[in-house]
Amino acid sequence: MSKKILFIGHDANRAGAQLVLLNWLKEQKKRGIENYLLLERGGVLLQQYQKYAKVWVWQVERDKGNKILKKIPFLKREEMVIEEPSREEIAILIRELRKERFELIIGNTVASLNVMQKIQGLRANLACYVHELDFSLSMYASEADLKFLAEKVKHIWVVSKKVGDVLQKRCQINENKITLLSPMVEFSKNPKAKSAEILRMELEIPEEAKVVFGCGLAEWRKGTDVFIRVARMLIKKSPDLHFVWLGISDNLFSEEIKAEIRKFDTDGKIHLVPVKSDARPYFELADIFFLSSREDPFPLVMLEAASIGLQIVGFRGTGGIEDFSEGLENVLVENLEENDAAELIWQQLNISQKQKEEISNELKQRVKGYELQSFVARWEKIESELV
């Protein structure tokens, strides 16, 4: 019999860990299990979460000029501010949660540890599903959070072996407390999505040109700058190649990338595309998926590439790509060796059709281990063994 679980998420933004949690809740709901979720903040996935779980949001959205607005009701309520709840609001929320009598509280990412500490009085067993490596641990968790993880959290699940290694080294967490729980991915098919052929025309990429694709919100961790430098090397070697990065936004890092390629990409061989809700046509457009990440605990985009049999190239020591590609040849080069990455991409672009088909079939087979049913089977085994 399933335990009564309260999940904790740090927000409802559209990103890897949040999507894993959404799919988890969705599958449990299908199986008749009631879901409960406490979010620190809201986000674009909030309404989706509310379809599959009873949801509470810790932080409160208020009008900036609340007192003035009450006195002058015709003023527009456009500016909002997110605040911590008052003591009274916290007390009400804790009472609501206590009534549910949860047996287990699971934080989805270390960023949820902040809220978990505030509700530990519920007296349920505490667990955390960790999706972060070194840089993200520093970014999203305080030293107090990590101490709490090591000392107070009873069960720790990690998305990849690399995450477990980092937790043992950085937080001195005993390996017996850590269990591998590889994430799942759900591939949605949008019937209105553009075809790869239409996309190629829109990007003005010739029909015969080969395409290297990279994906992710442009930032240091995702190595968008690494992708651009490797692209520059390969365009010098073969001017007919095209490179597409999906995930440019209005952040400073994106602006720096744009400024960099303006210096040398006079023929428009590098295409920088804003974030899209449906990335599948871009994968279908490509000949190689280059995972240029410096740090990626378990990249779901890698699974999406593999699901259509798209060849993958990436770096050792960066996270979940090593778990997925274990035993495969011609996938990984040493960590951030950009020249080696360029050489391997070039080699893989020029292998025979028979070799491409063999690689494609192997990748499609491997990705089945990360589909929803496989994840649920892993989770049910873990849950049955919890004390």
MISE-500946 format. One record per residue (C-alpha): residue in one letter; x, y, z. Coordinates in steps of 0.25 Angstrom, whole numbers, padded with zeros to 4 digits, always signed. Example, Ala and Ser with C-alpha at 12.3 -4.5 7.8 and 13.67 -1.06 7.14 Angstrom:
# residues 2
a+0049-0018+0031;s+0055-0004+0029;
//
This chain:
# residues 387
m+0000+0000+0000;s+0005+0014-0004;k+0010+0023+0007;k+0003+0037+0008;i+0013+0046+0003;l+0015+0061+0003;f+0024+0066-0009;i+0031+0079-0008;g+0035+0087-0020;h+0043+0100-0020;d+0035+0106-0032;a+0026+0102-0043;n+0035+0107-0055;r+0037+0099-0067;a+0050+0092-0065;g+0055+0078-0064;a+0053+0074-0049;q+0039+0081-0049;l+0035+0073-0061;v+0040+0060-0055;l+0031+0063-0043;l+0019+0067-0051;n+0020+0054-0059;w+0021+0046-0046;l+0009+0052-0040;k+0001+0050-0053;e+0005+0035-0053;q+0001+0033-0038;k-0012+0040-0041;k-0015+0030-0052;r-0013+0019-0042;g-0023+0025-0033;i-0013+0031-0023;e-0016+0044-0017;n-0005+0054-0018;y-0001+0066-0009;l+0009+0077-0013;l+0015+0089-0005;l+0022+0099-0014;e+0031+0110-0009;r+0027+0118-0021;g+0017+0117-0033;g+0020+0117-0048;v+0015+0114-0062;l+0013+0099-0058;l+0004+0102-0046;q-0009+0099-0053;q-0003+0086-0058;y+0001+0082-0044;q-0013+0086-0039;k-0019+0076-0048;y-0012+0064-0042;a-0010+0069-0027;k-0015+0077-0016;v-0006+0089-0016;w-0002+0099-0006;v+0008+0110-0009;w+0017+0115+0002;q+0020+0129-0003;v+0009+0139-0004;e+0006+0148-0016;r+0002+0162-0011;d-0001+0176-0018;k+0011+0185-0016;g+0002+0197-0011;n-0008+0188-0004;k-0012+0198+0006;i-0014+0209-0004;l-0021+0200-0013;k-0032+0197-0002;k-0034+0212-0001;i-0034+0215-0016;p-0041+0203-0022;f-0041+0207-0037;l-0025+0207-0037;k-0019+0196-0046;r-0014+0184-0039;e-0003+0181-0048;e+0010+0181-0039;m+0011+0169-0030;v+0021+0165-0020;i+0024+0151-0015;e+0026+0151+0000;e+0028+0141+0011;p+0015+0137+0019;s+0012+0144+0032;r+0013+0136+0045;e-0002+0135+0045;e-0002+0129+0030;i+0009+0119+0034;a+0001+0114+0046;i-0011+0112+0037;l-0004+0105+0027;i+0003+0096+0037;r-0010+0092+0043;e-0015+0088+0029;l-0003+0080+0026;r-0004+0073+0040;k-0018+0069+0038;e-0014+0061+0026;r-0005+0052+0034;f+0006+0050+0024;e+0016+0038+0026;l+0027+0043+0016;i+0031+0057+0012;i+0039+0057-0001;g+0047+0070-0006;n+0048+0070-0021;t+0062+0077-0022;v+0071+0083-0011;a+0064+0096-0013;s+0052+0090-0006;l+0060+0088+0007;n+0058+0102+0011;v+0043+0100+0012;m+0045+0086+0018;q+0052+0091+0030;k+0040+0100+0033;i+0030+0089+0033;q+0039+0078+0040;g+0029+0078+0052;l+0019+0070+0044;r+0027+0058+0049;a+0027+0050+0036;n+0040+0044+0030;l+0048+0053+0022;a+0054+0050+0008;c+0060+0057-0004;y+0061+0055-0018;v+0074+0062-0022;h+0076+0067-0037;e+0088+0076-0034;l+0103+0076-0036;d+0113+0085-0030;f+0110+0098-0036;s+0095+0096-0034;l+0097+0092-0020;s+0104+0105-0017;m+0094+0113-0025;y+0081+0107-0019;a+0085+0102-0005;s+0091+0108+0007;e+0101+0101+0016;a+0090+0100+0026;d+0082+0093+0016;l+0093+0083+0012;k+0095+0081+0027;f+0080+0078+0029;l+0081+0069+0017;a+0092+0061+0023;e+0087+0060+0037;k+0072+0061+0037;v+0067+0055+0023;k+0066+0040+0025;h+0065+0036+0010;i+0073+0042-0002;w+0070+0038-0016;v+0079+0044-0027;v+0077+0045-0042;s+0091+0040-0046;k+0103+0033-0040;k+0111+0046-0041;v+0101+0053-0032;g+0103+0042-0022;d+0118+0044-0023;v+0117+0059-0021;l+0108+0058-0009;q+0117+0047-0002;k+0129+0056-0005;r+0123+0070-0002;c+0113+0067+0009;q+0120+0054+0015;i+0107+0047+0013;n+0108+0032+0015;e+0107+0024+0002;n+0097+0014+0009;k+0087+0026+0010;i+0087+0029-0005;t+0079+0022-0015;l+0080+0024-0030;l+0066+0027-0036;s+0068+0031-0051;p+0058+0041-0055;m+0047+0039-0066;v+0043+0046-0078;e+0030+0047-0085;f+0030+0051-0100;s+0018+0059-0104;k+0014+0059-0119;n+0008+0072-0123;p+0000+0070-0136;k+0002+0085-0139;a+0017+0085-0138;k+0025+0090-0150;s+0032+0079-0158;a+0047+0079-0159;e+0046+0083-0174;i+0038+0095-0171;l+0047+0099-0160;r+0059+0097-0169;m+0053+0107-0179;e+0050+0117-0168;l+0064+0116-0163;e+0070+0117-0177;i+0078+0104-0176;p+0080+0097-0189;e+0073+0084-0191;e+0087+0076-0192;a+0094+0083-0181;k+0097+0075-0168;v+0092+0081-0155;v+0098+0080-0141;f+0088+0083-0130;g+0089+0088-0115;c+0078+0091-0106;g+0076+0097-0092;l+0074+0111-0086;a+0086+0118-0090;e+0095+0119-0077;w+0109+0115-0072;r+0104+0101-0067;k+0099+0097-0081;g+0112+0101-0088;t+0105+0110-0099;d+0119+0117-0100;v+0126+0103-0102;f+0115+0100-0113;i+0119+0113-0120;r+0134+0111-0120;v+0132+0096-0125;a+0123+0102-0136;r+0134+0112-0140;m+0144+0101-0141;l+0136+0092-0150;i+0130+0103-0159;k+0145+0106-0162;k+0147+0092-0166;s+0134+0090-0173;p+0127+0103-0177;d+0114+0096-0181;l+0111+0092-0167;h+0100+0098-0159;f+0098+0099-0144;v+0085+0102-0136;w+0084+0105-0121;l+0070+0105-0115;g+0069+0113-0102;i+0073+0127-0104;s+0066+0137-0095;d+0067+0151-0090;n+0078+0148-0080;l+0092+0154-0080;f+0099+0141-0084;s+0090+0141-0097;e+0094+0155-0100;e+0109+0151-0099;i+0107+0139-0108;k+0100+0148-0119;a+0111+0158-0118;e+0121+0147-0120;i+0116+0141-0132;r+0114+0154-0139;k+0129+0155-0139;f+0131+0143-0148;d+0118+0137-0153;t+0116+0146-0165;d+0110+0135-0173;g+0099+0132-0163;k+0103+0117-0160;i+0100+0118-0146;h+0085+0120-0142;l+0081+0124-0128;v+0066+0121-0125;p+0058+0126-0113;v+0052+0116-0103;k+0041+0108-0109;s+0030+0099-0103;d+0032+0088-0113;a+0046+0085-0117;r+0044+0072-0124;p+0044+0078-0139;y+0058+0083-0135;f+0063+0069-0131;e+0057+0064-0144;l+0064+0074-0152;a+0078+0071-0147;d+0089+0060-0150;i+0096+0061-0137;f+0092+0065-0123;f+0104+0072-0116;l+0102+0072-0101;s+0112+0083-0098;s+0108+0084-0083;r+0119+0087-0072;e+0109+0081-0062;d+0096+0074-0065;p+0091+0064-0054;f+0082+0056-0063;p+0079+0064-0076;l+0065+0061-0081;v+0068+0067-0095;m+0078+0055-0096;l+0067+0045-0095;e+0058+0053-0105;a+0070+0052-0115;a+0072+0037-0112;s+0057+0035-0114;i+0058+0038-0129;g+0071+0031-0130;l+0079+0044-0131;q+0094+0042-0129;i+0099+0049-0117;v+0113+0055-0113;g+0117+0060-0099;f+0127+0061-0088;r+0131+0052-0078;g+0130+0056-0063;t+0118+0065-0065;g+0107+0057-0060;g+0096+0047-0065;i+0101+0046-0079;e+0111+0036-0074;d+0100+0027-0068;f+0092+0027-0080;s+0104+0024-0090;e+0111+0014-0082;g+0117+0004-0091;l+0115+0012-0104;e+0126+0016-0112;n+0128+0030-0119;v+0119+0038-0110;l+0128+0044-0099;v+0141+0052-0099;e+0149+0057-0087;n+0143+0068-0079;l+0142+0081-0087;e+0153+0076-0097;e+0146+0085-0108;n+0156+0081-0119;d+0153+0066-0117;a+0138+0069-0117;a+0139+0076-0130;e+0147+0064-0136;l+0137+0054-0131;i+0125+0061-0136;w+0132+0062-0150;q+0135+0047-0150;q+0121+0044-0146;l+0115+0053-0157;n+0123+0045-0167;i+0120+0030-0163;s+0113+0021-0172;q+0098+0020-0173;k+0098+0006-0167;q+0106+0011-0155;k+0096+0022-0153;e+0085+0012-0153;e+0092+0003-0143;i+0094+0015-0133;s+0080+0020-0135;n+0074+0006-0132;e+0083+0005-0119;l+0079+0019-0114;k+0064+0016-0116;q+0065+0003-0109;r+0072+0010-0097;v+0063+0021-0095;k+0052+0011-0092;g+0058+0009-0078;y+0054+0024-0075;e+0040+0024-0079;l+0029+0026-0069;q+0026+0011-0067;s+0040+0008-0064;f+0041+0020-0054;v+0029+0015-0047;a+0034+0001-0046;r+0047+0006-0039;w+0039+0015-0030;e+0030+0005-0025;k+0041-0005-0022;i+0048+0007-0014;e+0035+0011-0007;s+0033-0004-0003;e+0046-0004+0004;l+0045+0009+0012;v+0044+0008+0027;
//
